[in-house]
Amino acid sequence: MQPDPSILMQRIDLDIPLLGFYDAPNPKPFEPFIRTGKGNCVFDYFQQILAGDTLLLTKDQYGCSGAGRSICGAQSMPDDGLVKFLVEKEGLKVSEKLMLDWVKSRKMFSPKYGNILIGWLKPDQYEYLKSVTFVVNPDQLSALMTGAQYFAGPDDPTPVIAPFGSGCSLFVLFDDLDKPQSLLGASDMAMREHVKPDQILFTVTKPMFEQLCRLGEKSFLFKQFWGGLRKSRGLPDM
C-alpha cells in the first residue's frame, strides 16, 4: 500500500505533484499517455507530466538514445559513438578513455515488464513503482535531505548521492532500488531548460519514500530550525 505523503508535502509547502517512475505490465491504468518522438528528451514533456499526463517509454519507442540506454534497456548507440559525442561534442569528461571507463562501469536499469511510465503517483499501482521524484526549491531540498538522514545509521547506504549521469537517469541511478536512498537530480545542463532556475529534482527509492512519509511530530519538520526557516521566508505559522 502506498504511504500517504500529504503531511510531508504540507510541512515543506510543496504543492507540485510527486512524480513516480514505474515499470508496469499494463500501461492502461496510467492513461492519458504521451509518446515521445524519436530523439526527444524525456524532459521535453516535463510540463505535460506535471499537468497530469503520463509519459510512456518502451524499448521500441524511447526518445533519445540516453533514455533508451539508461532506463529502457535498449542499446541504442555503440559505446564508441556515445563516448565521442559526450567528450568531443559536449566536453563532459577530460578524455574519451575516462568517459569509456565510466560508460562501461555504469549499471543500467533493466525493465522487468518493459512499459516505463513517468507521471503522477498512482496508489493502486504501487507494486510497480521504482522511485519517486520531488520537484523542489533549495529550502524544500534542505528538508528532504535532512529527512533522508533521519533514519540512517553509519552502516546504512549513503542517504543522499549525486552521481554523474543524464537527466532521465536520475529516476533509477541507484546501486540498489530496494534500499533507502535518495539522489540529487536536474544537474544535467541538457535538461535544465525545462525546469525553473530555482528548481532541483530529488528522487528517492521506495524504501526512502516510505521513511520520509513516516516523519512525525518528533522530527525536525515540527521543530525550531524548520519553523525559523519558514518564518524567514515570510511563510505563515502552521
Backbone as CSV, one residue per row, in Angstrom:
resi,resn,N_x,N_y,N_z,CA_x,CA_y,CA_z,C_x,C_y,C_z
1,MET,0.832,-1.194,0.000,0.000,0.000,0.000,0.878,1.259,0.000
2,GLN,0.547,2.190,-0.872,1.330,3.412,-0.947,1.140,4.250,0.305
3,PRO,2.235,4.705,0.930,2.094,5.578,2.105,1.573,6.950,1.692
4,ASP,1.082,7.688,2.654,0.475,8.992,2.404,1.522,10.092,2.600
5,PRO,1.874,10.818,1.530,2.883,11.877,1.657,2.299,13.244,1.997
6,SER,1.000,13.322,2.294,0.340,14.625,2.405,0.896,15.473,3.550
7,ILE,1.197,14.860,4.691,1.730,15.640,5.814,3.115,16.178,5.466
8,LEU,3.946,15.331,4.891,5.273,15.765,4.468,5.164,16.937,3.505
9,MET,4.318,16.818,2.490,4.180,17.879,1.500,3.644,19.160,2.124
10,GLN,2.723,19.017,3.058,2.183,20.201,3.736,3.260,20.901,4.549
11,ARG,4.057,20.123,5.283,5.067,20.713,6.164,6.184,21.400,5.384
12,ILE,6.461,20.950,4.158,7.521,21.599,3.377,6.940,22.531,2.304
13,ASP,5.637,22.794,2.393,4.985,23.756,1.491,5.142,23.365,0.027
14,LEU,5.002,22.083,-0.254,5.165,21.587,-1.612,3.806,21.321,-2.242
15,ASP,3.497,22.063,-3.293,2.220,21.861,-3.987,2.393,21.301,-5.394
16,ILE,3.621,20.993,-5.783,3.873,20.356,-7.072,3.686,18.851,-6.916
17,PRO,2.907,18.205,-7.769,2.653,16.773,-7.609,3.944,15.952,-7.616
18,LEU,3.963,14.905,-6.803,5.085,13.974,-6.816,5.003,13.122,-8.076
19,LEU,6.160,12.787,-8.617,6.216,12.009,-9.854,6.745,10.614,-9.575
20,GLY,6.090,9.627,-10.145,6.511,8.242,-9.990,7.139,7.704,-11.259
21,PHE,8.113,6.823,-11.082,8.732,6.098,-12.183,8.310,4.641,-12.038
22,TYR,7.607,4.121,-13.025,7.026,2.780,-12.949,7.554,1.879,-14.056
23,ASP,7.651,0.609,-13.733,7.896,-0.450,-14.709,6.732,-1.413,-14.547
24,ALA,5.724,-1.289,-15.421,4.449,-1.966,-15.202,4.080,-2.889,-16.363
25,PRO,3.328,-3.971,-16.081,2.926,-4.885,-17.147,1.823,-4.338,-18.034
26,ASN,0.993,-3.452,-17.480,-0.148,-2.918,-18.224,-0.159,-1.397,-18.116
27,PRO,0.046,-0.690,-19.202,0.086,0.772,-19.127,-1.283,1.440,-19.029
28,LYS,-2.368,0.695,-19.266,-3.698,1.303,-19.354,-4.091,2.111,-18.108
29,PRO,-3.805,1.646,-16.874,-4.201,2.436,-15.696,-3.538,3.803,-15.620
30,PHE,-2.538,4.042,-16.457,-1.807,5.302,-16.394,-2.278,6.315,-17.441
31,GLU,-3.267,5.977,-18.237,-3.746,6.895,-19.266,-4.213,8.218,-18.644
32,PRO,-4.115,9.370,-19.358,-3.687,9.528,-20.756,-2.168,9.519,-20.900
33,PHE,-1.694,8.955,-22.011,-0.267,8.811,-22.283,0.264,9.958,-23.139
34,ILE,1.577,10.127,-23.017,2.354,10.869,-24.007,3.326,9.856,-24.585
35,ARG,3.490,9.843,-25.893,4.512,9.015,-26.541,5.574,9.933,-27.111
36,THR,6.807,9.650,-26.816,7.900,10.518,-27.220,8.241,10.376,-28.693
37,GLY,8.648,11.486,-29.300,9.138,11.452,-30.659,10.581,10.964,-30.693
38,LYS,11.026,10.514,-31.841,12.378,9.986,-31.977,13.406,11.070,-31.660
39,GLY,14.316,10.753,-30.760,15.373,11.681,-30.398,15.003,12.695,-29.334
40,ASN,13.728,12.737,-28.940,13.307,13.720,-27.957,13.737,13.332,-26.543
41,CYS,14.032,14.359,-25.743,14.400,14.167,-24.341,13.146,13.914,-23.505
42,VAL,13.282,13.088,-22.484,12.180,12.878,-21.530,11.648,14.221,-21.035
43,PHE,12.546,15.156,-20.784,12.143,16.421,-20.178,11.535,17.405,-21.167
44,ASP,11.508,17.060,-22.446,10.711,17.848,-23.380,9.238,17.818,-22.995
45,TYR,8.846,16.799,-22.256,7.443,16.597,-21.882,7.200,16.888,-20.402
46,PHE,8.176,17.526,-19.755,8.110,17.694,-18.303,6.878,18.488,-17.868
47,GLN,6.576,19.567,-18.555,5.422,20.378,-18.146,4.107,19.620,-18.357
48,GLN,4.027,18.817,-19.392,2.835,17.988,-19.587,2.713,16.938,-18.494
49,ILE,3.838,16.378,-18.081,3.828,15.402,-16.987,3.353,16.063,-15.700
50,LEU,3.870,17.255,-15.408,3.442,17.962,-14.203,1.955,18.302,-14.251
51,ALA,1.420,18.468,-15.467,-0.004,18.799,-15.619,-0.909,17.580,-15.483
52,GLY,-0.317,16.367,-15.465,-1.130,15.188,-15.226,-1.062,14.096,-16.263
53,ASP,-0.385,14.341,-17.374,-0.203,13.274,-18.361,0.934,12.347,-17.912
54,THR,0.954,11.143,-18.460,1.998,10.163,-18.146,2.795,9.856,-19.402
55,LEU,4.109,9.928,-19.291,4.985,9.591,-20.409,5.219,8.091,-20.432
56,LEU,4.954,7.479,-21.569,5.149,6.040,-21.746,6.340,5.806,-22.667
57,LEU,7.331,5.081,-22.152,8.503,4.709,-22.928,8.580,3.195,-23.022
58,THR,9.034,2.705,-24.146,9.250,1.272,-24.323,10.590,1.072,-25.021
59,LYS,10.995,-0.170,-25.130,12.267,-0.480,-25.779,12.243,-0.099,-27.242
60,ASP,11.076,0.012,-27.834,10.943,0.355,-29.249,10.658,1.837,-29.484
61,GLN,10.265,2.553,-28.432,9.944,3.977,-28.568,10.329,4.688,-27.280
62,TYR,11.563,5.206,-27.264,12.114,5.754,-26.025,12.630,7.176,-26.160
63,GLY,12.547,7.768,-27.340,13.035,9.127,-27.497,14.522,9.160,-27.772
64,CYS,15.280,9.845,-26.915,16.712,9.991,-27.150,17.460,8.717,-26.774
65,SER,18.660,8.593,-27.305,19.441,7.381,-27.054,19.838,7.248,-25.595
66,GLY,19.981,8.383,-24.897,20.314,8.324,-23.471,19.237,7.648,-22.657
67,ALA,17.975,7.976,-22.947,16.861,7.335,-22.242,16.760,5.865,-22.619
68,GLY,16.984,5.564,-23.902,16.946,4.165,-24.323,17.953,3.334,-23.558
69,ARG,19.144,3.865,-23.410,20.216,3.143,-22.722,20.007,3.109,-21.211
70,SER,19.642,4.257,-20.635,19.596,4.383,-19.180,18.394,3.704,-18.539
71,ILE,17.222,3.833,-19.176,16.016,3.401,-18.472,15.136,2.417,-19.238
72,CYS,15.457,2.142,-20.496,14.600,1.243,-21.275,15.272,-0.059,-21.679
73,GLY,16.528,-0.231,-21.328,17.222,-1.473,-21.663,17.541,-1.624,-23.120
74,ALA,17.644,-0.494,-23.842,17.930,-0.541,-25.279,19.340,-0.032,-25.541
75,GLN,20.154,-0.825,-26.214,21.496,-0.402,-26.607,21.360,0.390,-27.897
76,SER,21.051,1.670,-27.743,20.653,2.482,-28.890,21.815,3.133,-29.624
77,MET,23.013,3.122,-29.025,24.183,3.717,-29.663,25.421,2.949,-29.230
78,PRO,26.327,2.597,-30.141,27.562,1.921,-29.745,28.336,2.764,-28.736
79,ASP,29.075,2.077,-27.854,29.821,2.794,-26.822,30.754,3.842,-27.392
80,ASP,31.446,3.513,-28.490,32.410,4.471,-29.027,31.727,5.715,-29.577
81,GLY,30.550,5.546,-30.167,29.799,6.692,-30.661,29.294,7.572,-29.535
82,LEU,28.803,6.945,-28.476,28.330,7.692,-27.312,29.473,8.456,-26.668
83,VAL,30.607,7.789,-26.515,31.766,8.414,-25.885,32.246,9.609,-26.691
84,LYS,32.337,9.437,-27.988,32.803,10.530,-28.850,31.866,11.725,-28.762
85,PHE,30.577,11.468,-28.760,29.582,12.550,-28.653,29.723,13.296,-27.327
86,LEU,29.829,12.557,-26.226,29.853,13.184,-24.912,31.161,13.914,-24.623
87,VAL,32.242,13.443,-25.226,33.543,14.071,-24.971,33.856,15.153,-26.004
88,GLU,33.830,14.798,-27.288,34.241,15.746,-28.321,33.208,16.849,-28.546
89,LYS,31.935,16.490,-28.572,30.914,17.494,-28.863,30.469,18.246,-27.619
90,GLU,30.300,17.534,-26.494,29.735,18.158,-25.302,30.762,18.444,-24.206
91,GLY,31.953,17.844,-24.277,33.006,18.154,-23.319,32.696,17.788,-21.878
92,LEU,32.106,16.613,-21.652,31.669,16.242,-20.307,32.703,15.458,-19.502
93,LYS,33.754,14.975,-20.140,34.867,14.317,-19.436,36.174,14.755,-20.098
94,VAL,37.258,14.630,-19.358,38.536,15.132,-19.845,39.099,14.311,-21.000
95,SER,38.692,13.044,-21.101,39.219,12.189,-22.166,38.194,11.128,-22.541
96,GLU,38.363,10.591,-23.741,37.469,9.518,-24.177,37.685,8.262,-23.336
97,LYS,38.921,8.013,-22.920,39.189,6.843,-22.084,38.423,6.930,-20.765
98,LEU,38.454,8.095,-20.134,37.765,8.257,-18.857,36.258,8.096,-19.039
99,MET,35.731,8.661,-20.117,34.299,8.517,-20.380,33.943,7.069,-20.673
100,LEU,34.779,6.374,-21.436,34.503,4.975,-21.742,34.540,4.125,-20.478
101,ASP,35.478,4.399,-19.590,35.529,3.681,-18.309,34.242,3.889,-17.536
102,TRP,33.757,5.134,-17.554,32.504,5.422,-16.842,31.328,4.701,-17.485
103,VAL,31.247,4.751,-18.808,30.147,4.109,-19.520,30.119,2.607,-19.231
104,LYS,31.285,1.969,-19.256,31.344,0.521,-19.037,31.069,0.131,-17.594
105,SER,31.348,1.023,-16.669,31.168,0.683,-15.251,29.756,0.947,-14.761
106,ARG,29.015,1.701,-15.526,27.708,2.141,-15.068,26.669,1.036,-15.191
107,LYS,25.892,0.874,-14.136,24.826,-0.125,-14.112,23.566,0.466,-14.727
108,MET,23.037,-0.178,-15.746,21.819,0.285,-16.400,20.586,-0.350,-15.767
109,PHE,19.461,0.338,-15.880,18.201,-0.218,-15.412,17.712,-1.273,-16.395
110,SER,17.296,-2.413,-15.885,16.780,-3.491,-16.730,15.291,-3.672,-16.446
111,PRO,14.417,-3.162,-17.306,12.979,-3.276,-17.061,12.527,-4.733,-16.998
112,LYS,11.604,-4.987,-16.100,11.026,-6.328,-15.999,9.860,-6.479,-16.967
113,TYR,9.035,-5.443,-17.078,7.829,-5.524,-17.902,7.957,-4.749,-19.214
114,GLY,8.812,-3.737,-19.240,9.064,-3.029,-20.486,8.229,-1.803,-20.735
115,ASN,7.207,-1.567,-19.898,6.431,-0.335,-20.010,6.934,0.626,-18.939
116,ILE,7.745,1.597,-19.350,8.284,2.590,-18.435,7.340,3.780,-18.430
117,LEU,6.858,4.147,-17.252,5.864,5.210,-17.146,6.333,6.246,-16.133
118,ILE,6.236,7.513,-16.515,6.656,8.611,-15.659,5.495,9.591,-15.562
119,GLY,4.979,9.767,-14.349,3.832,10.654,-14.170,3.434,10.734,-12.710
120,TRP,2.264,11.300,-12.466,1.764,11.429,-11.099,1.672,10.044,-10.442
121,LEU,1.798,10.037,-9.123,1.686,8.778,-8.396,0.309,8.162,-8.585
122,LYS,0.304,6.847,-8.742,-0.930,6.067,-8.868,-0.952,5.057,-7.719
123,PRO,-1.664,5.363,-6.625,-1.617,4.475,-5.448,-1.946,3.023,-5.747
124,ASP,-2.849,2.769,-6.700,-3.229,1.391,-6.990,-2.183,0.651,-7.826
125,GLN,-1.121,1.342,-8.226,-0.028,0.721,-8.995,1.274,0.696,-8.190
126,TYR,1.149,0.795,-6.881,2.326,0.955,-6.024,3.323,-0.192,-6.152
127,GLU,2.857,-1.378,-6.419,3.781,-2.512,-6.510,4.747,-2.370,-7.690
128,TYR,4.395,-1.550,-8.670,5.248,-1.373,-9.843,6.098,-0.094,-9.775
129,LEU,5.946,0.643,-8.698,6.705,1.880,-8.524,8.172,1.579,-8.216
130,LYS,9.074,2.294,-8.871,10.509,2.114,-8.654,11.127,3.289,-7.912
131,SER,10.651,4.502,-8.179,11.196,5.665,-7.496,10.172,6.788,-7.506
132,VAL,10.394,7.767,-6.627,9.520,8.936,-6.514,10.389,10.181,-6.626
133,THR,9.932,11.151,-7.395,10.692,12.377,-7.591,9.927,13.588,-7.075
134,PHE,10.617,14.384,-6.261,10.107,15.644,-5.742,10.708,16.778,-6.566
135,VAL,9.883,17.732,-6.981,10.357,18.931,-7.667,10.365,20.052,-6.638
136,VAL,11.542,20.499,-6.238,11.648,21.349,-5.048,12.556,22.559,-5.257
137,ASN,12.391,23.535,-4.366,13.312,24.664,-4.304,14.399,24.348,-3.269
138,PRO,15.420,25.191,-3.130,16.512,24.867,-2.212,16.088,24.659,-0.759
139,ASP,15.118,25.429,-0.269,14.664,25.245,1.109,13.988,23.889,1.286
140,GLN,13.126,23.532,0.344,12.462,22.231,0.413,13.473,21.101,0.276
141,LEU,14.490,21.331,-0.550,15.558,20.338,-0.682,16.265,20.126,0.641
142,SER,16.515,21.188,1.392,17.185,21.039,2.685,16.363,20.166,3.626
143,ALA,15.037,20.317,3.576,14.175,19.492,4.421,14.224,18.026,4.009
144,LEU,14.160,17.769,2.701,14.178,16.389,2.229,15.533,15.723,2.477
145,MET,16.609,16.484,2.321,17.930,15.918,2.604,18.077,15.585,4.081
146,THR,17.540,16.445,4.938,17.551,16.155,6.381,16.682,14.941,6.676
147,GLY,15.538,14.859,6.008,14.664,13.704,6.193,15.306,12.413,5.754
148,ALA,16.093,12.473,4.680,16.784,11.277,4.199,17.807,10.778,5.218
149,GLN,18.335,11.682,6.010,19.321,11.312,7.032,18.674,10.845,8.327
150,TYR,17.387,11.104,8.501,16.715,10.961,9.796,16.789,9.544,10.358
151,PHE,16.586,8.550,9.526,16.579,7.153,9.983,17.903,6.440,9.709
152,ALA,18.869,7.117,9.107,20.087,6.464,8.616,21.150,6.327,9.703
153,GLY,21.723,5.130,9.804,22.845,4.873,10.692,24.148,4.892,9.925
154,PRO,25.278,4.843,10.632,26.578,4.937,9.966,26.881,3.783,9.015
155,ASP,26.230,2.643,9.208,26.496,1.493,8.342,25.453,1.321,7.237
156,ASP,24.503,2.231,7.176,23.472,2.170,6.135,24.004,2.767,4.828
157,PRO,23.311,2.506,3.709,23.724,3.142,2.446,23.751,4.661,2.594
158,THR,24.666,5.316,1.894,24.732,6.778,1.935,23.353,7.338,1.602
159,PRO,22.745,8.130,2.487,21.348,8.541,2.289,21.106,9.405,1.059
160,VAL,22.068,10.271,0.711,21.897,11.177,-0.419,23.133,11.090,-1.311
161,ILE,22.915,10.853,-2.602,24.019,10.774,-3.547,23.763,11.742,-4.702
162,ALA,24.819,12.062,-5.444,24.698,12.943,-6.614,25.605,12.436,-7.715
163,PRO,25.308,11.264,-8.279,26.183,10.672,-9.297,26.082,11.372,-10.640
164,PHE,27.106,11.206,-11.436,27.151,11.737,-12.796,26.227,10.916,-13.681
165,GLY,25.441,11.588,-14.505,24.574,10.853,-15.413,23.628,11.773,-16.151
166,SER,22.902,11.235,-17.096,21.927,12.007,-17.862,20.755,12.405,-16.976
167,GLY,20.009,13.420,-17.424,18.884,13.891,-16.634,17.873,12.806,-16.315
168,CYS,17.521,11.981,-17.312,16.497,10.958,-17.094,16.990,9.811,-16.223
169,SER,18.299,9.634,-16.130,18.814,8.527,-15.322,18.598,8.748,-13.832
170,LEU,18.232,9.983,-13.443,18.005,10.250,-12.023,16.925,9.351,-11.439
171,PHE,16.025,8.856,-12.276,14.930,8.036,-11.761,15.408,6.682,-11.231
172,VAL,16.543,6.209,-11.721,16.961,4.838,-11.388,18.456,4.708,-11.118
173,LEU,19.169,5.818,-10.975,20.622,5.758,-10.862,21.059,5.416,-9.432
174,PHE,20.590,4.270,-8.962,20.917,3.757,-7.635,21.587,2.393,-7.792
175,ASP,22.450,2.046,-6.855,23.039,0.709,-6.879,22.004,-0.353,-6.557
176,ASP,21.031,0.002,-5.711,20.018,-0.964,-5.290,18.719,-0.218,-5.008
177,LEU,17.723,-0.404,-5.859,16.437,0.276,-5.693,15.661,-0.212,-4.479
178,ASP,16.106,-1.301,-3.884,15.406,-1.856,-2.723,15.966,-1.346,-1.397
179,LYS,16.922,-0.414,-1.461,17.485,0.163,-0.245,17.078,1.627,-0.124
180,PRO,16.956,2.137,1.099,16.572,3.542,1.265,17.702,4.473,0.848
181,GLN,17.479,5.208,-0.214,18.497,6.124,-0.715,17.816,7.208,-1.541
182,SER,18.485,8.333,-1.676,17.950,9.450,-2.453,19.036,10.016,-3.342
183,LEU,18.609,10.783,-4.333,19.527,11.242,-5.367,19.174,12.664,-5.775
184,LEU,20.206,13.512,-5.876,20.022,14.858,-6.395,20.053,14.818,-7.914
185,GLY,19.027,15.355,-8.543,18.952,15.345,-9.985,18.731,16.731,-10.562
186,ALA,18.555,16.781,-11.880,18.362,18.025,-12.626,19.618,18.881,-12.624
187,SER,20.778,18.237,-12.565,22.035,18.964,-12.743,22.559,18.814,-14.172
188,ASP,21.882,18.013,-14.973,22.255,17.815,-16.371,21.900,19.071,-17.164
189,MET,22.904,19.752,-17.689,22.664,21.015,-18.401,21.735,20.835,-19.597
190,ALA,21.709,19.643,-20.164,20.899,19.407,-21.354,19.406,19.437,-21.067
191,MET,19.018,19.252,-19.787,17.589,19.242,-19.478,17.161,20.389,-18.568
192,ARG,18.104,21.183,-18.059,17.730,22.200,-17.071,16.837,23.294,-17.644
193,GLU,16.835,23.485,-18.947,15.949,24.499,-19.529,14.480,24.175,-19.291
194,HIS,14.185,22.927,-18.922,12.795,22.516,-18.740,12.306,22.675,-17.293
195,VAL,13.194,23.085,-16.393,12.799,23.357,-15.013,13.113,24.811,-14.695
196,LYS,12.492,25.348,-13.661,12.748,26.731,-13.264,14.158,26.846,-12.675
197,PRO,14.742,28.045,-12.724,16.115,28.206,-12.240,16.314,27.791,-10.787
198,ASP,15.276,27.915,-9.957,15.430,27.571,-8.541,14.904,26.174,-8.210
199,GLN,14.664,25.362,-9.240,14.146,24.014,-9.002,15.239,22.966,-9.153
200,ILE,15.180,21.975,-8.281,16.048,20.804,-8.361,15.153,19.585,-8.188
201,LEU,15.591,18.449,-8.666,14.809,17.222,-8.513,15.470,16.341,-7.453
202,PHE,14.653,15.798,-6.602,15.117,14.933,-5.513,14.375,13.612,-5.666
203,THR,15.096,12.584,-6.085,14.487,11.284,-6.363,14.847,10.290,-5.276
204,VAL,13.854,9.516,-4.856,14.056,8.569,-3.754,13.561,7.185,-4.153
205,THR,14.201,6.165,-3.608,13.714,4.796,-3.782,12.436,4.601,-2.970
206,LYS,11.716,3.529,-3.234,10.501,3.263,-2.470,10.767,3.171,-0.965
207,PRO,11.810,2.449,-0.518,12.059,2.407,0.928,12.330,3.790,1.516
208,MET,13.033,4.655,0.780,13.270,6.002,1.290,11.980,6.814,1.301
209,PHE,11.149,6.645,0.289,9.858,7.326,0.250,9.021,6.947,1.469
210,GLU,9.020,5.675,1.802,8.261,5.211,2.958,8.804,5.815,4.254
211,GLN,10.115,5.950,4.345,10.705,6.579,5.528,10.307,8.054,5.624
212,LEU,10.380,8.765,4.513,10.025,10.182,4.533,8.571,10.391,4.935
213,CYS,7.707,9.489,4.506,6.287,9.601,4.852,6.027,9.285,6.327
214,ARG,7.016,8.724,7.017,6.887,8.408,8.443,7.382,9.528,9.342
215,LEU,7.912,10.592,8.776,8.391,11.701,9.600,7.227,12.285,10.402
216,GLY,7.374,12.301,11.714,6.276,12.716,12.572,6.592,13.937,13.408
217,GLU,5.782,14.138,14.450,5.877,15.351,15.255,7.176,15.454,16.045
218,LYS,7.875,14.355,16.242,9.156,14.412,16.929,10.294,14.816,15.996
219,SER,10.017,14.855,14.713,11.059,15.161,13.727,11.240,16.662,13.569
220,PHE,12.264,17.038,12.843,12.616,18.430,12.569,11.509,19.205,11.869
221,LEU,10.598,18.491,11.179,9.524,19.182,10.463,8.611,19.958,11.394
222,PHE,8.642,19.628,12.666,7.789,20.281,13.658,8.616,21.038,14.701
223,LYS,9.882,21.287,14.388,10.782,21.881,15.365,11.260,23.267,14.921
224,GLN,12.141,23.839,15.756,12.523,25.239,15.634,13.304,25.569,14.368
225,PHE,14.270,24.728,13.983,15.082,25.056,12.811,14.218,25.247,11.570
226,TRP,13.339,24.274,11.322,12.490,24.355,10.138,11.478,25.493,10.272
227,GLY,10.913,25.650,11.454,9.967,26.744,11.665,10.621,28.102,11.479
228,GLY,11.867,28.245,11.953,12.572,29.509,11.787,12.883,29.826,10.336
229,LEU,13.228,28.794,9.560,13.496,28.995,8.143,12.230,29.434,7.420
230,ARG,11.125,28.784,7.717,9.858,29.157,7.093,9.491,30.598,7.442
231,LYS,9.684,30.962,8.714,9.360,32.314,9.153,10.206,33.340,8.416
232,SER,11.492,33.016,8.194,12.384,33.946,7.499,11.966,34.156,6.052
233,ARG,11.218,33.214,5.497,10.722,33.331,4.111,9.345,33.981,4.050
234,GLY,8.818,34.375,5.202,7.510,35.003,5.225,6.350,34.050,5.117
235,LEU,6.603,32.764,5.407,5.523,31.785,5.346,4.738,31.782,6.645
236,PRO,3.450,31.499,6.594,2.604,31.558,7.804,2.897,30.410,8.751
237,ASP,2.572,30.621,10.034,2.694,29.544,11.005,1.775,28.394,10.605
238,MET,2.223,27.173,10.941,1.416,26.018,10.580,0.680,25.525,11.821
